[in-house]
Amino acid sequence: MIRADRLIKRFAGHLAVDEVSFQVERGEVVAFLGPNGAGKSTTMRMLAGCLEPDSGQALIADFDCHLNRRTAQAHLGYLPEGAPAYPSMTARGFVRFGLRARGYSGANLDEATRVALDRARLGAMADKPIGALSKGYKRRAALAAAIAHDPPVLILDEPTDGLDPNQKDGVRALITEMAPKKAILISTHLLDEVEAMCSRAVVIADGRIKMDGTPAEVARMAGGSLESAFRVLTRPLADPVISDAAEPRS
Ligand SMILES: Nc1ncnc2c1ncn2[C@@H]1O[C@H](COP(=O)(O)OP(=O)(O)OP(=O)(O)O)[C@@H](O)[C@H]1O
């Protein structure tokens, strides 16, 4: 359902994404892991059809994200980094706006809006301007808009960023609930999140894929802990190599 095939992206000569390839099938929740600046958001933006790759192909539900962008995006819910871009709109208005653009109207529009706001737990905040919401509620407004049309593919860039622990649990539960019918790619820096809800982890550093496996397989390559594996796999090239790969850096 999601396919990155040798994606390459340069910014002013800097190679941000370097021949990245992986796939996500229906029923999978795949974690996209990597240090700051590794190339996660850039890859996700290319998969979402928001950024053109220099070369390689991004496919959503077998549709090319650039040659066939509108059809690909019809199958996709994308939560970008940060907050929705319309601070004077309410969260409800923002969700309705997105649904209308996708052709929803009348009772279907009302029902899809109600379900999305409910699933993202907006509560009374649904009718306040987005600009007046806290960071966590802004994030939830964006999440509601991403899932409102019940797409088969979700690309969620740090979906729990800015949420308090209870709300993090709520979003994880929502992702787990949606997982059987969807292909879901999430980026996160929270390794407990990966163990709690992801069936696979793709690790990226310096724009290149370092490992693609189940969380247990990734953890096993460095003594059984995801944190140690993350450190070993994403260690800057200039760092000295530790003789025992099973030991995390201090
Ligand atoms: N629009 C842009 N113009 C120039 N450089 C960019 C642009 N977007 C990203 N980059 C660079 O590309 C590299 C990858 O950035 P990206 O945002 O994809 O990383 P990331 O893995 O999502 O990081 P983080 O975990 O901090 O969100 C970085 O070096 C970043 O500075």
Ligand as a Chemical Component Dictionary entry (heavy atoms), coordinates in Angstrom:
data_LIG
# 
_chem_comp.id                   LIG 
_chem_comp.type                 NON-POLYMER 
_chem_comp.pdbx_formal_charge   0 
_chem_comp.three_letter_code    LIG 
# 
loop_
_chem_comp_atom.comp_id 
_chem_comp_atom.atom_id 
_chem_comp_atom.alt_atom_id 
_chem_comp_atom.type_symbol 
_chem_comp_atom.charge 
_chem_comp_atom.model_Cartn_x 
_chem_comp_atom.model_Cartn_y 
_chem_comp_atom.model_Cartn_z 
_chem_comp_atom.pdbx_ordinal 
LIG N1  N1  N 0 13.077 22.508 2.789  1  
LIG C1  C1  C 0 14.334 22.190 3.095  2  
LIG N2  N2  N 0 15.364 22.925 2.653  3  
LIG C2  C2  C 0 16.655 22.596 2.944  4  
LIG N3  N3  N 0 17.000 21.532 3.699  5  
LIG C3  C3  C 0 16.013 20.768 4.171  6  
LIG C4  C4  C 0 14.630 21.044 3.904  7  
LIG N4  N4  N 0 13.875 20.088 4.510  8  
LIG C5  C5  C 0 14.745 19.269 5.131  9  
LIG N5  N5  N 0 16.010 19.668 4.932  10 
LIG C6  C6  C 0 17.227 18.996 5.432  11 
LIG O1  O1  O 0 17.122 17.639 5.062  12 
LIG C7  C7  C 0 17.633 16.807 6.118  13 
LIG C8  C8  C 0 16.547 15.839 6.544  14 
LIG O2  O2  O 0 15.519 16.577 7.215  15 
LIG P1  P1  P 0 14.188 15.879 7.732  16 
LIG O3  O3  O 0 13.278 16.980 8.191  17 
LIG O4  O4  O 0 13.684 14.964 6.707  18 
LIG O5  O5  O 0 14.722 15.045 8.980  19 
LIG P2  P2  P 0 13.912 14.241 10.079 20 
LIG O6  O6  O 0 14.491 12.874 10.127 21 
LIG O7  O7  O 0 12.446 14.352 9.829  22 
LIG O8  O8  O 0 14.305 15.041 11.393 23 
LIG P3  P3  P 0 13.496 15.327 12.775 24 
LIG O9  O9  O 0 13.525 14.056 13.561 25 
LIG O10 O10 O 0 14.320 16.409 13.412 26 
LIG O11 O11 O 0 12.120 15.787 12.416 27 
LIG C9  C9  C 0 18.100 17.750 7.201  28 
LIG O12 O12 O 0 19.479 17.962 7.036  29 
LIG C10 C10 C 0 17.319 19.028 6.936  30 
LIG O13 O13 O 0 18.027 20.162 7.401  31 
# 
loop_
_chem_comp_bond.comp_id 
_chem_comp_bond.atom_id_1 
_chem_comp_bond.atom_id_2 
_chem_comp_bond.value_order 
_chem_comp_bond.pdbx_ordinal 
LIG N1  C1  SING 1  
LIG C1  N2  SING 2  
LIG C1  C4  DOUB 3  
LIG N2  C2  DOUB 4  
LIG C2  N3  SING 5  
LIG N3  C3  DOUB 6  
LIG C3  C4  SING 7  
LIG C3  N5  SING 8  
LIG C4  N4  SING 9  
LIG N4  C5  DOUB 10 
LIG C5  N5  SING 11 
LIG N5  C6  SING 12 
LIG C6  O1  SING 13 
LIG C6  C10 SING 14 
LIG O1  C7  SING 15 
LIG C7  C8  SING 16 
LIG C7  C9  SING 17 
LIG C8  O2  SING 18 
LIG O2  P1  SING 19 
LIG P1  O3  DOUB 20 
LIG P1  O4  SING 21 
LIG P1  O5  SING 22 
LIG O5  P2  SING 23 
LIG P2  O6  DOUB 24 
LIG P2  O7  SING 25 
LIG P2  O8  SING 26 
LIG O8  P3  SING 27 
LIG P3  O9  DOUB 28 
LIG P3  O10 SING 29 
LIG P3  O11 SING 30 
LIG C9  O12 SING 31 
LIG C9  C10 SING 32 
LIG C10 O13 SING 33 
# 
